[in-house]
């Protein structure tokens, strides 16, 4: 499934869903996006802070790779929020409506609702976060991440049978 969103769309979904909690391994900041930064440890994020937590890269030791790890932390936070609230009447429906209003996907409301219900049943403790290794390069004037295709292939092969990546 593919969901495409702008920063503003993700910010609005984050506002609609309510605050999420992430486990941040290291404090970091950005002079433009979040001058006061994010502390290490459990961090509660909502709205703009969800987006800035997932966007910042230049002041992270691993740059784009650490940003990818933070984006995974945000997704895990959303998943935990869905799991914790799925039994509340109308909560998933409101989340689906927010996704429809703020992100772009070719999925209809019924499919989105089915996916949200499936997400709600995933045990957050069983989610493994793996950042695909690689290197940094340039294409034209753009700085780009060059992923390790052999590792990506291994992750895909590992997950193909039961959606489990056994080791990063």
Backbone torsions as a table, in degrees:
resi	resn	phi	psi	omega
1	UNK	NA	147.6	-179.6
2	UNK	-126.4	133.2	173.3
3	UNK	-126.3	129.5	178.1
4	UNK	-116.6	131.0	-179.5
5	UNK	-143.2	151.2	171.6
6	UNK	-83.5	170.0	175.3
7	UNK	-57.5	-41.9	-177.7
8	UNK	-68.0	-36.5	177.2
9	UNK	-64.8	-43.8	178.4
10	UNK	-65.8	-39.7	178.0
11	UNK	-59.7	-42.2	-179.1
12	UNK	-68.4	-41.6	176.1
13	UNK	-59.6	-42.7	179.0
14	UNK	-61.3	-39.2	177.4
15	UNK	-66.1	-42.2	-176.9
16	UNK	-69.0	-38.7	-177.9
17	UNK	-75.6	-30.7	-178.4
18	UNK	102.3	174.0	-174.3
19	UNK	-63.4	146.5	173.9
20	UNK	-115.9	160.5	177.5
21	UNK	-116.3	133.7	175.6
22	UNK	-123.4	153.7	175.3
23	UNK	-100.1	102.6	-175.1
24	UNK	-92.7	116.6	-174.8
25	UNK	-73.2	-22.3	-175.2
26	UNK	-149.3	139.9	177.9
27	UNK	-70.4	147.9	178.2
28	UNK	-158.7	162.7	179.3
29	UNK	-148.6	175.4	175.4
30	UNK	-146.8	129.4	-175.4
31	UNK	-62.8	-22.1	-177.8
32	UNK	-101.2	-42.9	-175.2
33	UNK	-87.8	-36.4	-175.1
34	UNK	-156.9	75.8	-176.2
35	UNK	-56.5	-36.5	179.8
36	UNK	-82.6	-12.0	171.0
37	UNK	71.0	-169.2	-179.1
38	UNK	-122.3	132.7	179.4
39	UNK	-77.8	161.2	173.1
40	UNK	-75.2	150.7	178.8
41	UNK	107.0	-161.7	178.8
42	UNK	-69.9	124.8	-178.8
43	UNK	-125.7	130.5	176.9
44	UNK	-95.8	125.3	-175.8
45	UNK	-122.3	143.7	171.2
46	UNK	-146.2	158.9	174.7
47	UNK	46.7	-122.5	-176.9
48	UNK	-56.2	-38.1	-177.4
49	UNK	-65.4	-29.7	174.7
50	UNK	-62.1	-47.0	-177.9
51	UNK	-66.7	-46.5	-177.7
52	UNK	-66.4	-37.8	176.4
53	UNK	-57.9	-40.6	-177.4
54	UNK	-82.1	-16.3	-176.8
55	UNK	-92.8	-35.7	-171.2
56	UNK	-62.8	135.0	177.9
57	UNK	-142.3	-32.1	-170.1
58	UNK	-66.0	-28.8	179.7
59	UNK	-99.3	12.0	176.1
60	UNK	-97.1	138.9	-176.7
61	UNK	-55.6	-40.2	-178.4
62	UNK	-94.5	9.5	176.1
63	UNK	53.1	-124.7	-177.9
64	UNK	-59.3	-32.2	-178.2
65	UNK	-71.2	-41.1	175.1
66	UNK	-67.8	-35.0	175.4
67	UNK	-62.1	-41.7	177.2
68	UNK	-59.7	-40.8	177.6
69	UNK	-63.3	-40.8	178.1
70	UNK	-66.5	-37.0	176.2
71	UNK	-63.0	-37.9	175.9
72	UNK	-66.2	-36.9	176.6
73	UNK	-62.5	-39.1	177.8
74	UNK	-64.6	-45.9	178.8
75	UNK	-61.5	-40.1	177.6
76	UNK	-64.8	-37.1	176.0
77	UNK	-63.2	-42.1	175.8
78	UNK	-62.4	-42.9	-179.1
79	UNK	-61.7	-44.4	179.8
80	UNK	-63.7	-36.4	178.6
81	UNK	-65.0	-44.0	178.0
82	UNK	-62.0	-46.9	-179.2
83	UNK	-60.5	-38.1	-177.1
84	UNK	-75.0	-21.9	-173.0
85	UNK	-116.9	-0.5	-173.1
86	UNK	-60.4	-27.4	-178.5
87	UNK	-82.5	-8.3	178.5
88	UNK	-76.4	126.1	-178.4
89	UNK	-55.2	127.1	176.3
90	UNK	82.8	-7.3	-175.7
91	UNK	-65.9	-49.6	179.8
92	UNK	-64.1	-40.9	179.8
93	UNK	-59.7	-42.3	178.4
94	UNK	-65.4	-37.5	176.3
95	UNK	-64.6	-41.9	177.4
96	UNK	-61.4	-43.4	178.2
97	UNK	-62.2	-38.3	177.6
98	UNK	-64.6	-42.4	177.5
99	UNK	-61.8	-44.5	179.5
100	UNK	-60.9	-41.3	-176.9
101	UNK	-75.2	-27.3	-167.9
102	UNK	-119.8	-14.0	178.1
103	UNK	-121.7	167.4	177.9
104	UNK	-111.9	128.5	176.7
105	UNK	-155.5	156.7	176.4
106	UNK	-92.9	7.1	178.8
107	UNK	-84.3	143.2	177.6
108	UNK	-87.3	172.5	-178.2
109	UNK	-56.9	-40.9	-178.1
110	UNK	-65.1	-42.0	178.5
111	UNK	-66.2	-41.2	178.7
112	UNK	-62.5	-40.5	178.5
113	UNK	-63.6	-42.7	178.8
114	UNK	-62.7	-42.0	178.6
115	UNK	-64.7	-43.9	179.6
116	UNK	-60.6	-40.6	177.6
117	UNK	-64.1	-39.9	178.1
118	UNK	-65.1	-43.0	178.2
119	UNK	-59.0	-38.4	-178.6
120	UNK	-63.7	-24.1	-176.8
121	UNK	-93.5	-0.2	177.4
122	UNK	-81.5	130.3	176.8
123	UNK	-74.9	115.1	-177.1
124	UNK	-56.3	-26.4	179.6
125	UNK	-70.6	-15.1	-178.5
126	UNK	-96.9	4.9	179.7
127	UNK	-86.9	126.6	176.3
128	UNK	-107.0	130.4	178.0
129	UNK	-101.3	124.0	177.0
130	UNK	-128.0	125.9	174.0
131	UNK	-95.4	125.3	179.2
132	UNK	-64.1	123.6	179.1
133	UNK	-73.3	167.6	178.8
134	UNK	173.4	-154.2	179.9
135	UNK	-140.5	173.0	178.3
136	UNK	-105.2	138.3	178.0
137	UNK	-146.1	-169.0	177.4
138	UNK	-130.8	144.8	171.3
139	UNK	-127.1	111.2	-171.4
140	UNK	63.8	-125.7	179.0
141	UNK	-97.3	-0.7	-174.9
142	UNK	-91.6	137.0	171.4
143	UNK	-81.6	130.3	-176.3
144	UNK	-134.1	159.0	173.4
145	UNK	-94.0	130.9	178.2
146	UNK	-107.3	99.7	-174.5
147	UNK	-72.0	153.2	174.5
148	UNK	-76.6	104.9	-177.8
149	UNK	-68.1	-30.9	178.6
150	UNK	-67.9	-37.4	177.2
151	UNK	-69.9	-41.0	177.7
152	UNK	-59.2	-42.0	178.3
153	UNK	-63.0	-42.1	179.0
154	UNK	-64.1	-44.5	177.5
155	UNK	-59.1	-45.0	179.1
156	UNK	-62.8	-44.9	178.8
157	UNK	-62.6	-40.5	-178.5
158	UNK	-65.2	-40.2	-175.0
159	UNK	-85.8	-14.3	-172.0
160	UNK	-56.3	-41.3	-174.6
161	UNK	-77.0	-45.2	-173.2
162	UNK	-135.2	18.1	179.1
163	UNK	62.2	26.1	-179.2
164	UNK	-118.7	126.6	170.2
165	UNK	-99.5	116.0	-171.7
166	UNK	-74.9	-31.6	177.4
167	UNK	-153.4	146.8	179.4
168	UNK	-89.7	NA	NA
